[in-house]
Amino acid sequence: MKVKERSDIFDIRRAQLTSATYSVVSKKGYYNFTIKDIAQEAGMSTGLIHYYFKNKQDLLLNLLREINRNIRSSLQQDLSHLSDPVDRLAAFIERACNLVIQEKNYFYVLLDFWTQLNHNERMRTAIQKLYTSYRDVCSDILNEGIEQGKFNNIDVKYTATMIVSMVQGLIIQYVIDPDAFDYAHYSHKIKNQIIETILNKGGQ
C-alpha cells in the first residue's frame, strides 16, 4: 500500500471516529460514555480505536478541535463574499446565533466540556482557542469598520468581548430553557442593538 493511501485511510478512520464520538457524547454526555459505545457507533472494534487515538481524552480533544475547525471554516466562508464591515458584522452575529438552531448538539457537547475547565488543562486550552478565535474574527471586522469610518472609534477588544458575551449568553439561556423567550426575535434584537450602538451615523 502506498504512503498516500495509508494516510488517506488513516484520516478517513479518524474522521469516522470523530463523527461517532460527536453522536455518542451529544446523547450520553461527557462522563457517561465508553470507548465501546464509540466502537459500536462507528462499526469498529475497540482495539482499532486505540490504534487511532491514545485514549478517551485524546479522542475528546480531537472532537473539540474538529468541531471548532469546522465552525471557523464555515464562518469564514459565510463572511468571505461580504465586503462591507456592517454587513460582515451582521452576518457574524447571525451565524453565531443560528448555530444553536443548526447544530444544537454542539452546545450540549461544549457545555459538557466546560465542566472540565478546572481539571483538564488541555481541554481549557482548546476552549480558550475557540473563544479567542471568535473574538479575533469579530475584532477584525470592527477594525475594518473603524478604518472605513463605518463604526465609531470604539475599544475594539472590549467590544468584541461584549459581542461574543451577548451572543453566547443568549445561546446558553436558550439551551437551558428554550421556552423562556422567543429566541429568533431576541437574537434579531441583539444584532440590531449591537450595530446601532457602534455605528458611526455621521460617517454614513
Backbone as a chain_set.jsonl record, in Angstrom:
{"seq": "MKVKERSDIFDIRRAQLTSATYSVVSKKGYYNFTIKDIAQEAGMSTGLIHYYFKNKQDLLLNLLREINRNIRSSLQQDLSHLSDPVDRLAAFIERACNLVIQEKNYFYVLLDFWTQLNHNERMRTAIQKLYTSYRDVCSDILNEGIEQGKFNNIDVKYTATMIVSMVQGLIIQYVIDPDAFDYAHYSHKIKNQIIETILNKGGQ", "coords": {"N": [[0.847, -1.198, 0.0], [0.553, 2.201, -0.828], [2.153, 5.148, 0.579], [0.557, 7.483, 0.555], [-2.017, 6.39, 0.273], [-2.257, 4.979, 2.667], [-2.18, 7.127, 4.402], [-4.51, 8.474, 3.637], [-6.505, 6.624, 4.361], [-6.049, 6.53, 7.095], [-6.793, 9.156, 7.839], [-9.489, 9.115, 7.082], [-10.556, 7.13, 8.787], [-10.097, 8.299, 11.286], [-11.745, 10.535, 11.029], [-14.229, 9.258, 10.856], [-14.393, 8.156, 13.4], [-14.352, 10.471, 14.931], [-16.78, 11.637, 14.183], [-18.522, 9.663, 15.149], [-17.991, 9.863, 17.872], [-18.931, 12.433, 18.421], [-21.681, 12.037, 18.001], [-22.269, 10.145, 20.014], [-21.438, 11.429, 22.428], [-23.112, 13.662, 22.426], [-25.498, 12.483, 22.991], [-25.123, 10.953, 25.353], [-23.495, 12.416, 27.053], [-20.503, 13.883, 28.55], [-19.358, 12.333, 30.593], [-20.578, 9.854, 30.603], [-20.139, 7.896, 28.673], [-18.494, 5.205, 26.901], [-15.49, 3.79, 25.453], [-16.289, 1.57, 24.106], [-18.905, 2.263, 23.39], [-18.381, 4.17, 21.427], [-17.08, 2.589, 19.554], [-19.146, 0.839, 18.783], [-20.93, 2.688, 17.63], [-19.408, 3.588, 15.487], [-18.973, 1.259, 14.138], [-16.671, -0.233, 14.48], [-13.891, -2.029, 15.999], [-12.922, -1.912, 19.488], [-10.208, -2.071, 19.838], [-9.238, -1.084, 17.434], [-9.902, 1.578, 17.653], [-8.116, 2.435, 19.627], [-5.838, 2.321, 18.165], [-5.948, 4.536, 16.551], [-6.358, 6.643, 18.298], [-4.904, 7.721, 21.353], [-6.171, 7.545, 23.873], [-9.273, 7.987, 25.721], [-9.424, 10.703, 26.382], [-7.802, 11.874, 24.433], [-9.319, 11.344, 22.19], [-11.604, 12.898, 22.733], [-10.531, 15.493, 22.817], [-9.668, 15.738, 20.205], [-12.155, 15.685, 18.968], [-13.273, 18.123, 19.913], [-11.454, 19.981, 18.8], [-11.893, 19.484, 16.071], [-14.606, 20.14, 15.735], [-14.495, 22.868, 16.343], [-12.781, 23.742, 14.305], [-14.336, 23.249, 12.033], [-16.481, 24.987, 12.485], [-15.214, 27.51, 12.475], [-14.256, 27.501, 9.843], [-16.651, 27.418, 8.393], [-17.792, 29.826, 9.2], [-15.946, 31.718, 8.225], [-16.276, 31.255, 5.515], [-18.896, 32.124, 5.146], [-18.536, 34.832, 5.557], [-16.768, 35.603, 3.613], [-17.73, 36.492, 1.135], [-18.68, 38.976, 1.582], [-18.11, 42.459, 1.711], [-18.588, 44.898, 2.95], [-18.146, 46.177, 6.182], [-20.269, 46.504, 8.0], [-22.227, 44.787, 7.035], [-20.751, 42.454, 7.275], [-20.411, 42.256, 10.044], [-23.067, 41.972, 10.854], [-23.623, 39.513, 9.62], [-21.811, 37.88, 10.97], [-22.838, 37.909, 13.608], [-25.415, 36.881, 13.156], [-24.764, 34.344, 12.124], [-23.461, 33.202, 14.314], [-25.525, 33.168, 16.199], [-27.429, 31.555, 14.9], [-26.226, 29.119, 14.912], [-26.876, 27.549, 17.115], [-29.367, 26.656, 16.468], [-28.969, 25.253, 14.12], [-26.986, 23.425, 14.832], [-27.558, 22.174, 17.422], [-26.75, 20.112, 19.133], [-24.044, 20.532, 19.334], [-23.701, 22.494, 21.299], [-24.57, 21.211, 23.591], [-22.563, 19.338, 23.811], [-20.359, 21.079, 24.092], [-20.977, 22.398, 26.51], [-20.748, 20.249, 28.253], [-17.997, 19.845, 28.002], [-17.071, 22.158, 29.202], [-17.262, 21.599, 31.903], [-14.9, 20.469, 32.499], [-12.976, 22.381, 32.772], [-11.565, 23.2, 35.116], [-10.128, 20.987, 35.68], [-8.752, 19.881, 33.594], [-6.187, 20.779, 31.75], [-5.523, 20.72, 29.034], [-8.013, 20.624, 27.819], [-9.041, 23.058, 28.671], [-7.299, 24.8, 27.314], [-7.997, 24.243, 24.639], [-10.641, 25.181, 24.547], [-10.219, 27.836, 25.199], [-8.874, 28.653, 22.893], [-10.94, 28.494, 21.066], [-12.713, 30.6, 21.857], [-10.988, 32.738, 21.683], [-10.6, 32.763, 18.947], [-13.204, 33.459, 18.043], [-13.357, 36.089, 19.112], [-11.24, 37.273, 17.772], [-11.997, 37.183, 15.034], [-14.244, 38.819, 15.164], [-13.03, 41.191, 16.08], [-11.406, 41.849, 13.887], [-13.348, 42.54, 12.0], [-14.493, 44.759, 13.264], [-12.304, 46.509, 13.353], [-11.959, 46.949, 10.613], [-14.332, 48.317, 10.094], [-13.962, 50.65, 11.6], [-11.711, 51.761, 10.359], [-12.803, 52.342, 7.868], [-14.57, 54.269, 8.514], [-17.131, 53.517, 9.182], [-17.833, 52.572, 11.673], [-17.961, 53.751, 15.083], [-15.178, 55.176, 16.925], [-14.239, 52.883, 18.732], [-13.407, 50.866, 21.667], [-11.887, 48.214, 20.619], [-11.142, 45.591, 21.484], [-12.598, 45.3, 23.872], [-15.233, 45.647, 22.877], [-15.5, 43.518, 21.064], [-15.324, 41.396, 22.858], [-17.61, 41.902, 24.381], [-19.637, 41.554, 22.431], [-19.374, 38.817, 21.762], [-19.945, 37.784, 24.281], [-22.635, 38.582, 24.681], [-23.962, 37.184, 22.626], [-23.252, 34.479, 23.185], [-24.233, 34.277, 25.782], [-26.989, 34.542, 25.395], [-27.447, 32.245, 23.868], [-26.775, 30.191, 25.701], [-28.777, 30.538, 27.67], [-30.978, 29.906, 26.113], [-30.492, 27.22, 25.427], [-30.669, 26.066, 27.953], [-33.29, 26.738, 28.732], [-35.478, 26.591, 26.491], [-38.046, 27.575, 26.115], [-38.291, 29.967, 27.352], [-38.169, 32.456, 26.102], [-38.664, 34.189, 22.952], [-36.5, 33.065, 20.806], [-35.546, 33.636, 18.18], [-36.518, 36.207, 17.779], [-35.265, 37.644, 19.874], [-32.538, 37.264, 19.268], [-32.383, 38.632, 16.882], [-32.951, 41.229, 17.782], [-30.759, 41.682, 19.448], [-28.658, 41.669, 17.585], [-29.326, 43.974, 16.072], [-29.207, 45.916, 18.086], [-26.502, 45.867, 18.856], [-25.206, 46.679, 16.463], [-26.388, 49.175, 16.084], [-25.395, 50.531, 18.289], [-22.622, 50.813, 17.811], [-22.417, 51.938, 15.342], [-21.299, 54.502, 13.182], [-22.985, 57.172, 12.753], [-22.556, 59.65, 11.568], [-20.732, 59.022, 9.66], [-21.937, 57.828, 7.574]], "CA": [[0.0, 0.0, 0.0], [1.343, 3.411, -0.92], [2.109, 6.013, 1.757], [-0.598, 8.38, 0.453], [-3.214, 5.596, 0.526], [-2.301, 4.733, 4.108], [-2.515, 8.402, 5.03], [-5.918, 8.753, 3.361], [-7.305, 5.711, 5.187], [-5.885, 6.993, 8.476], [-7.619, 10.365, 8.001], [-10.898, 8.717, 6.969], [-10.92, 6.423, 10.013], [-10.166, 9.28, 12.385], [-12.95, 11.341, 10.8], [-15.369, 8.417, 11.211], [-14.421, 8.041, 14.853], [-14.721, 11.785, 15.456], [-18.219, 11.764, 13.967], [-19.184, 8.745, 16.081], [-17.837, 10.432, 19.212], [-19.869, 13.562, 18.487], [-23.022, 11.479, 18.131], [-22.41, 9.475, 21.313], [-21.324, 12.4, 23.519], [-24.298, 14.516, 22.411], [-26.6, 11.711, 23.572], [-24.838, 10.402, 26.677], [-22.751, 13.332, 27.893], [-19.045, 13.738, 28.64], [-18.932, 11.358, 31.593], [-21.379, 8.627, 30.624], [-19.93, 7.03, 27.525], [-17.292, 4.381, 26.93], [-14.87, 3.537, 24.158], [-17.134, 0.559, 23.461], [-20.017, 2.992, 22.765], [-17.848, 4.781, 20.198], [-16.81, 1.493, 18.618], [-20.427, 0.378, 18.243], [-21.468, 3.738, 16.772], [-18.575, 3.673, 14.279], [-18.877, -0.044, 13.489], [-15.278, -0.685, 14.556], [-13.517, -2.67, 17.253], [-12.296, -1.003, 20.459], [-8.771, -2.101, 19.582], [-8.955, -0.203, 16.308], [-9.985, 2.953, 18.16], [-6.864, 2.726, 20.331], [-4.79, 2.489, 17.157], [-6.047, 5.893, 16.004], [-6.329, 7.618, 19.394], [-4.21, 7.165, 22.514], [-7.104, 7.248, 24.954], [-10.56, 8.677, 25.652], [-9.196, 12.151, 26.396], [-7.267, 12.227, 23.117], [-10.473, 11.299, 21.285], [-12.458, 14.046, 23.033], [-9.842, 16.713, 22.407], [-9.735, 15.771, 18.741], [-13.529, 16.062, 18.641], [-13.438, 19.555, 20.16], [-10.677, 20.712, 17.793], [-12.529, 19.315, 14.766], [-15.824, 20.942, 15.755], [-14.095, 24.274, 16.282], [-12.225, 23.984, 12.967], [-15.46, 23.29, 11.097], [-17.251, 26.199, 12.741], [-14.426, 28.647, 11.981], [-14.231, 27.435, 8.384], [-17.984, 27.775, 7.911], [-17.971, 31.255, 9.453], [-15.115, 32.445, 7.276], [-16.897, 31.109, 4.195], [-20.072, 32.998, 5.137], [-18.113, 36.23, 5.546], [-15.817, 35.873, 2.532], [-18.349, 37.158, -0.014], [-19.153, 40.286, 2.023], [-17.021, 43.428, 1.82], [-18.964, 45.983, 3.863], [-17.997, 45.715, 7.57], [-21.575, 46.447, 8.668], [-22.816, 43.52, 6.594], [-19.94, 41.368, 7.827], [-20.719, 42.128, 11.464], [-24.419, 41.405, 10.938], [-23.531, 38.099, 9.256], [-21.098, 37.216, 12.062], [-23.771, 37.743, 14.725], [-26.474, 35.969, 12.717], [-24.201, 32.992, 12.008], [-23.208, 32.717, 15.672], [-26.823, 32.904, 16.841], [-28.114, 30.467, 14.21], [-25.512, 27.86, 15.125], [-27.578, 26.734, 18.119], [-30.516, 26.055, 15.787], [-28.466, 24.312, 13.118], [-26.147, 22.403, 15.474], [-27.843, 22.27, 18.861], [-25.955, 19.126, 19.861], [-22.719, 21.093, 19.58], [-23.677, 23.224, 22.561], [-24.635, 20.227, 24.664], [-21.21, 18.795, 23.922], [-19.485, 22.125, 24.609], [-21.289, 22.591, 27.935], [-20.112, 19.136, 28.958], [-16.559, 20.089, 28.024], [-16.803, 23.229, 30.16], [-17.133, 21.052, 33.258], [-13.525, 20.005, 32.668], [-12.057, 23.524, 32.751], [-10.716, 23.266, 36.306], [-9.471, 19.698, 35.899], [-8.063, 19.403, 32.402], [-5.54, 21.939, 31.145], [-5.602, 20.61, 27.575], [-9.371, 20.991, 27.45], [-9.129, 24.508, 28.881], [-6.572, 25.446, 26.221], [-8.78, 24.09, 23.413], [-11.801, 26.067, 24.63], [-9.677, 29.199, 25.116], [-8.595, 28.932, 21.481], [-12.222, 28.702, 20.399], [-13.228, 31.935, 22.134], [-10.024, 33.676, 21.113], [-10.903, 32.816, 17.516], [-14.415, 34.267, 17.894], [-13.046, 37.499, 19.38], [-10.332, 37.76, 16.729], [-12.794, 37.429, 13.827], [-15.063, 39.99, 15.449], [-12.132, 42.347, 16.151], [-11.004, 42.195, 12.518], [-14.481, 43.237, 11.381], [-14.622, 46.063, 13.914], [-11.197, 47.357, 12.89], [-12.281, 47.343, 9.238], [-15.387, 49.323, 10.158], [-13.389, 51.909, 12.115], [-10.846, 52.299, 9.306], [-13.644, 52.841, 6.776], [-15.458, 55.306, 9.029], [-18.485, 52.985, 9.359], [-18.057, 52.374, 13.105], [-17.364, 54.716, 15.997], [-13.826, 54.85, 17.391], [-14.533, 52.129, 19.945], [-12.407, 49.955, 22.217], [-12.17, 47.025, 19.811], [-11.027, 44.365, 22.286], [-13.751, 45.248, 24.774], [-16.466, 45.494, 22.102], [-15.533, 42.142, 20.56], [-15.635, 40.549, 24.019], [-19.007, 42.161, 24.717], [-20.49, 40.944, 21.409], [-19.332, 37.367, 21.958], [-20.634, 37.502, 25.543], [-24.076, 38.73, 24.484], [-24.442, 36.086, 21.788], [-23.115, 33.219, 23.9], [-25.141, 34.303, 26.926], [-28.333, 34.268, 24.876], [-27.482, 30.84, 23.467], [-26.786, 29.346, 26.902], [-30.108, 30.615, 28.266], [-31.9, 29.196, 25.226], [-30.231, 25.791, 25.566], [-31.17, 25.655, 29.264], [-34.74, 26.9, 28.804], [-35.863, 27.048, 25.153], [-39.381, 28.185, 26.104], [-38.275, 31.18, 28.188], [-38.341, 33.64, 25.266], [-38.641, 33.971, 21.503], [-35.071, 33.136, 20.511], [-35.314, 34.313, 16.9], [-36.792, 37.64, 17.978], [-34.227, 38.215, 20.734], [-31.251, 37.285, 18.567], [-32.501, 39.726, 15.915], [-32.849, 42.479, 18.534], [-29.37, 41.819, 19.902], [-27.869, 42.067, 16.414], [-29.617, 45.378, 15.764], [-28.73, 46.75, 19.193], [-25.046, 45.944, 18.763], [-24.832, 47.502, 15.302], [-26.848, 50.54, 16.349], [-24.524, 51.119, 19.308], [-21.274, 51.125, 17.328], [-22.475, 52.575, 14.019], [-20.951, 55.931, 13.093], [-24.066, 57.763, 11.954], [-22.021, 60.759, 10.786], [-19.856, 58.529, 8.599], [-22.709, 57.186, 6.518]], "C": [[0.882, 1.249, 0.0], [1.152, 4.272, 0.319], [0.874, 6.901, 1.744], [-1.895, 7.633, 0.76], [-3.365, 5.308, 2.01], [-2.712, 5.988, 4.848], [-3.989, 8.738, 4.848], [-6.825, 7.894, 4.236], [-7.25, 6.139, 6.652], [-6.795, 8.189, 8.75], [-9.107, 10.026, 7.971], [-11.36, 8.037, 8.254], [-11.028, 7.392, 11.19], [-11.416, 10.157, 12.253], [-14.201, 10.556, 11.18], [-15.511, 8.316, 12.727], [-14.799, 9.361, 15.518], [-16.224, 12.002, 15.333], [-19.001, 10.879, 14.931], [-19.116, 9.281, 17.506], [-18.805, 11.592, 19.428], [-21.288, 13.07, 18.729], [-23.244, 10.888, 19.522], [-22.385, 10.482, 22.467], [-22.555, 13.3, 23.577], [-25.495, 13.805, 23.045], [-26.348, 11.351, 25.04], [-24.117, 11.364, 27.615], [-21.283, 12.952, 28.025], [-18.645, 12.537, 29.499], [-19.529, 9.961, 31.386], [-21.209, 7.735, 29.395], [-18.611, 6.276, 27.672], [-16.713, 4.266, 25.518], [-15.683, 2.503, 23.383], [-18.33, 1.214, 22.762], [-19.578, 3.601, 21.429], [-17.63, 3.716, 19.143], [-18.107, 1.004, 17.974], [-21.023, 1.399, 17.277], [-20.724, 3.795, 15.441], [-18.507, 2.358, 13.507], [-17.458, -0.564, 13.444], [-15.044, -1.389, 15.887], [-12.88, -1.653, 18.192], [-10.78, -0.959, 20.247], [-8.376, -1.179, 18.452], [-9.006, 1.263, 16.737], [-8.68, 3.333, 18.831], [-5.679, 2.833, 19.368], [-4.767, 3.929, 16.66], [-5.991, 6.984, 17.073], [-5.734, 6.963, 20.64], [-5.182, 6.698, 23.588], [-8.383, 8.068, 24.756], [-10.372, 10.197, 25.593], [-8.678, 12.632, 25.04], [-8.391, 12.277, 22.086], [-11.357, 12.526, 21.485], [-11.822, 15.358, 22.595], [-9.848, 16.852, 20.885], [-11.126, 16.181, 18.28], [-13.725, 17.563, 18.799], [-12.688, 20.371, 19.114], [-11.352, 20.645, 16.426], [-13.815, 20.137, 14.668], [-15.475, 22.42, 15.582], [-13.562, 24.641, 14.898], [-13.35, 24.116, 11.936], [-16.279, 24.565, 11.248], [-16.519, 27.42, 12.2], [-14.416, 28.677, 10.451], [-15.562, 27.868, 7.79], [-18.236, 29.275, 8.075], [-17.187, 32.09, 8.455], [-15.708, 32.39, 5.867], [-18.109, 32.03, 4.07], [-19.678, 34.464, 4.983], [-17.315, 36.596, 4.301], [-16.427, 36.65, 1.364], [-18.891, 38.543, 0.339], [-17.972, 41.23, 2.191], [-17.329, 44.543, 2.812], [-18.896, 45.488, 5.309], [-19.306, 45.655, 8.346], [-22.269, 45.134, 8.31], [-22.067, 42.329, 7.195], [-20.24, 41.162, 9.311], [-22.106, 41.521, 11.658], [-24.392, 39.909, 10.644], [-22.836, 37.295, 10.355], [-22.052, 36.92, 13.22], [-24.87, 36.75, 14.362], [-25.969, 34.53, 12.671], [-23.977, 32.4, 13.392], [-24.513, 32.344, 16.372], [-27.517, 31.693, 16.213], [-27.473, 29.112, 14.448], [-26.259, 26.956, 16.097], [-28.824, 26.08, 17.524], [-30.038, 24.964, 14.832], [-27.696, 23.147, 13.74], [-26.336, 22.435, 16.998], [-27.002, 21.296, 19.681], [-24.56, 19.646, 20.191], [-22.648, 21.766, 20.934], [-23.85, 22.304, 23.764], [-23.255, 19.622, 24.906], [-20.283, 19.827, 24.555], [-19.724, 22.38, 26.095], [-20.706, 21.469, 28.776], [-18.607, 19.352, 29.074], [-16.2, 21.166, 29.042], [-16.615, 22.705, 31.58], [-15.709, 20.575, 33.545], [-12.513, 21.144, 32.821], [-11.089, 23.549, 33.93], [-9.915, 21.991, 36.533], [-8.582, 19.269, 34.747], [-7.492, 20.588, 31.637], [-5.612, 21.901, 29.616], [-6.991, 21.003, 27.075], [-9.572, 22.5, 27.597], [-8.472, 25.256, 27.727], [-7.374, 25.392, 24.923], [-9.976, 25.04, 23.402], [-11.359, 27.529, 24.58], [-9.421, 29.589, 23.665], [-9.873, 29.198, 20.708], [-12.709, 30.131, 20.609], [-12.271, 33.027, 21.671], [-10.295, 33.853, 19.621], [-12.142, 33.66, 17.25], [-14.104, 35.756, 18.057], [-12.157, 38.081, 18.284], [-11.088, 38.071, 15.436], [-13.619, 38.691, 14.004], [-14.206, 41.259, 15.47], [-11.69, 42.803, 14.766], [-12.113, 42.985, 11.812], [-14.625, 44.64, 11.958], [-13.523, 47.018, 13.453], [-11.425, 47.834, 11.457], [-13.312, 48.464, 9.239], [-14.89, 50.669, 10.638], [-12.545, 52.571, 11.032], [-11.651, 52.918, 8.158], [-14.62, 53.926, 7.234], [-16.894, 54.846, 9.236], [-18.845, 52.835, 10.835], [-17.423, 53.506, 13.904], [-15.964, 54.263, 16.401], [-13.923, 54.165, 18.75], [-13.299, 51.379, 20.445], [-12.691, 48.59, 21.58], [-12.147, 45.753, 20.652], [-12.221, 44.203, 23.213], [-15.033, 44.963, 23.991], [-16.594, 44.085, 21.542], [-15.894, 41.17, 21.686], [-17.104, 40.681, 24.401], [-19.943, 41.479, 23.732], [-20.542, 39.429, 21.584], [-20.087, 36.978, 23.223], [-22.147, 37.57, 25.388], [-24.646, 37.554, 23.691], [-24.393, 34.761, 22.551], [-24.045, 33.151, 25.105], [-26.57, 33.987, 26.52], [-28.472, 32.785, 24.514], [-27.581, 29.926, 24.685], [-28.163, 29.344, 27.557], [-31.126, 29.835, 27.432], [-31.733, 27.682, 25.355], [-30.805, 25.269, 26.882], [-32.694, 25.679, 29.317], [-35.264, 27.459, 27.478], [-37.23, 27.728, 25.075], [-39.433, 29.508, 26.863], [-38.538, 32.445, 27.384], [-38.309, 33.243, 23.802], [-37.197, 34.17, 21.033], [-34.791, 33.905, 19.225], [-35.492, 35.819, 17.043], [-35.679, 38.291, 18.797], [-32.879, 38.288, 20.034], [-31.242, 38.399, 17.515], [-32.344, 41.077, 16.615], [-31.425, 42.732, 19.017], [-28.48, 42.275, 18.753], [-28.075, 43.547, 16.118], [-29.091, 46.319, 16.832], [-27.224, 46.942, 19.124], [-24.631, 46.884, 17.638], [-25.219, 48.958, 15.532], [-25.912, 51.27, 17.317], [-23.189, 51.582, 18.735], [-21.251, 51.835, 15.97], [-22.155, 54.058, 14.094], [-21.954, 56.597, 12.163], [-23.546, 58.907, 11.062], [-21.167, 60.304, 9.624], [-20.6, 57.873, 7.474], [-23.102, 58.154, 5.44]], "O": [[1.852, 1.328, 0.755], [0.148, 4.161, 1.022], [0.213, 7.07, 2.768], [-2.776, 8.173, 1.428], [-4.467, 5.383, 2.553], [-3.49, 5.934, 5.801], [-4.644, 9.222, 5.771], [-7.807, 8.39, 4.788], [-8.257, 6.118, 7.358], [-7.484, 8.232, 9.769], [-9.892, 10.582, 8.74], [-12.443, 8.338, 8.757], [-11.956, 7.299, 11.992], [-12.063, 10.48, 13.25], [-15.132, 11.116, 11.759], [-16.617, 8.382, 13.264], [-15.482, 9.375, 16.542], [-16.865, 12.491, 16.263], [-20.026, 11.298, 15.47], [-20.081, 9.164, 18.262], [-19.419, 11.713, 20.488], [-22.011, 13.618, 19.561], [-24.29, 11.107, 20.133], [-23.209, 10.404, 23.378], [-22.998, 13.665, 24.666], [-26.398, 14.453, 23.573], [-27.255, 11.435, 25.868], [-24.12, 11.165, 28.83], [-20.875, 11.849, 27.663], [-17.705, 11.815, 29.168], [-19.024, 8.988, 31.946], [-22.069, 6.898, 29.119], [-17.739, 6.653, 28.455], [-17.366, 4.602, 24.53], [-15.757, 2.554, 22.155], [-18.728, 0.786, 21.678], [-20.306, 3.552, 20.438], [-17.957, 3.916, 17.974], [-18.161, 0.782, 16.764], [-21.558, 1.031, 16.232], [-21.329, 4.021, 14.394], [-18.047, 2.327, 12.366], [-17.069, -1.25, 12.499], [-15.888, -1.35, 16.783], [-12.353, -0.637, 17.738], [-10.15, 0.078, 20.455], [-7.312, -0.56, 18.49], [-8.24, 2.087, 16.239], [-8.182, 4.44, 18.627], [-4.635, 3.379, 19.726], [-3.702, 4.48, 16.381], [-5.617, 8.12, 16.782], [-6.02, 5.805, 20.944], [-5.043, 5.606, 24.14], [-8.544, 8.753, 23.746], [-11.07, 10.889, 24.852], [-9.084, 13.691, 24.562], [-8.408, 13.149, 21.217], [-11.81, 13.127, 20.511], [-12.503, 16.234, 22.062], [-10.012, 17.949, 20.352], [-11.269, 16.935, 17.318], [-14.285, 18.209, 17.914], [-13.225, 21.349, 18.594], [-11.381, 21.639, 15.701], [-14.082, 20.758, 13.639], [-16.084, 23.125, 14.778], [-13.854, 25.718, 14.38], [-13.311, 24.993, 11.073], [-16.718, 25.152, 10.258], [-17.122, 28.268, 11.543], [-14.55, 29.738, 9.84], [-15.598, 28.599, 6.8], [-18.819, 29.914, 7.199], [-17.708, 33.059, 7.903], [-15.646, 33.367, 5.121], [-18.328, 32.642, 3.024], [-20.395, 35.244, 4.356], [-17.198, 37.775, 3.967], [-15.72, 37.386, 0.676], [-19.492, 39.209, -0.505], [-16.945, 40.846, 2.75], [-16.418, 45.075, 3.447], [-19.523, 44.481, 5.639], [-19.444, 44.839, 9.258], [-22.827, 44.458, 9.175], [-22.673, 41.328, 7.575], [-20.314, 40.026, 9.78], [-22.301, 40.662, 12.519], [-25.052, 39.125, 11.327], [-23.226, 36.162, 10.639], [-22.068, 35.808, 13.748], [-25.216, 35.88, 15.162], [-26.652, 33.609, 13.119], [-24.269, 31.226, 13.62], [-24.589, 31.322, 17.055], [-28.127, 30.894, 16.924], [-28.095, 28.075, 14.217], [-26.275, 25.737, 15.927], [-29.284, 25.056, 18.029], [-30.633, 23.889, 14.75], [-27.745, 22.024, 13.24], [-25.396, 22.689, 17.752], [-26.588, 21.616, 20.795], [-23.964, 19.256, 21.195], [-21.652, 21.632, 21.645], [-23.33, 22.591, 24.843], [-22.836, 19.421, 26.046], [-19.507, 19.497, 25.452], [-18.772, 22.558, 26.854], [-20.224, 21.705, 29.884], [-18.012, 19.076, 30.116], [-15.147, 21.097, 29.675], [-15.887, 23.304, 32.371], [-15.356, 20.311, 34.694], [-11.319, 20.891, 32.983], [-9.917, 23.884, 33.76], [-9.115, 21.915, 37.465], [-7.743, 18.383, 34.91], [-8.222, 21.312, 30.96], [-5.748, 22.945, 28.978], [-7.124, 21.639, 26.029], [-10.197, 23.137, 26.749], [-9.024, 26.233, 27.221], [-7.428, 26.377, 24.185], [-10.29, 25.636, 22.372], [-12.041, 28.366, 23.988], [-9.713, 30.712, 23.255], [-9.894, 30.029, 19.8], [-13.079, 30.804, 19.648], [-12.704, 34.121, 21.307], [-10.226, 34.966, 19.1], [-12.143, 34.487, 16.339], [-14.529, 36.58, 17.247], [-12.305, 39.245, 17.912], [-10.848, 39.104, 14.811], [-13.688, 39.53, 13.106], [-14.615, 42.289, 14.936], [-11.608, 44.002, 14.499], [-11.847, 43.967, 11.119], [-14.852, 45.599, 11.219], [-13.782, 48.193, 13.195], [-11.124, 48.98, 11.123], [-13.193, 49.434, 8.491], [-15.333, 51.711, 10.155], [-12.641, 53.777, 10.806], [-11.223, 53.901, 7.553], [-15.402, 54.441, 6.435], [-17.785, 55.67, 9.443], [-20.011, 52.954, 11.211], [-16.467, 54.138, 13.455], [-15.613, 53.095, 16.233], [-13.714, 54.792, 19.789], [-12.291, 51.27, 19.747], [-13.634, 47.901, 21.97], [-13.048, 44.923, 20.537], [-12.788, 43.116, 23.331], [-15.834, 44.124, 24.404], [-17.686, 43.516, 21.546], [-16.674, 40.239, 21.487], [-17.763, 39.688, 24.708], [-20.941, 40.885, 24.141], [-21.617, 38.829, 21.558], [-20.786, 35.965, 23.245], [-22.864, 36.712, 25.904], [-25.686, 37.0, 24.046], [-25.369, 34.011, 22.565], [-24.585, 32.089, 25.416], [-27.277, 33.254, 27.214], [-29.485, 32.155, 24.817], [-28.382, 28.991, 24.697], [-28.666, 28.293, 27.954], [-32.02, 29.186, 27.975], [-32.72, 26.947, 25.388], [-31.359, 24.171, 26.932], [-33.321, 24.774, 29.868], [-35.47, 28.666, 27.354], [-37.54, 28.384, 24.081], [-40.502, 30.103, 27.002], [-39.075, 33.413, 27.921], [-37.972, 32.111, 23.455], [-36.733, 35.3, 20.882], [-33.887, 34.74, 19.19], [-34.715, 36.603, 16.498], [-35.204, 39.372, 18.449], [-32.152, 39.269, 20.189], [-30.211, 39.033, 17.287], [-31.677, 41.971, 16.095], [-30.946, 43.866, 18.996], [-27.645, 43.163, 18.924], [-27.109, 44.288, 15.935], [-28.585, 47.398, 16.521], [-26.725, 48.052, 19.311], [-23.806, 47.775, 17.836], [-24.454, 49.866, 15.207], [-25.671, 52.47, 17.18], [-22.677, 52.63, 19.129], [-20.198, 52.276, 15.509], [-22.667, 54.778, 14.951], [-21.793, 56.587, 10.943], [-24.033, 59.106, 9.949], [-20.897, 61.076, 8.704], [-19.988, 57.405, 6.514], [-23.761, 57.768, 4.474]]}, "num_chains": 1, "name": "protein.A"}
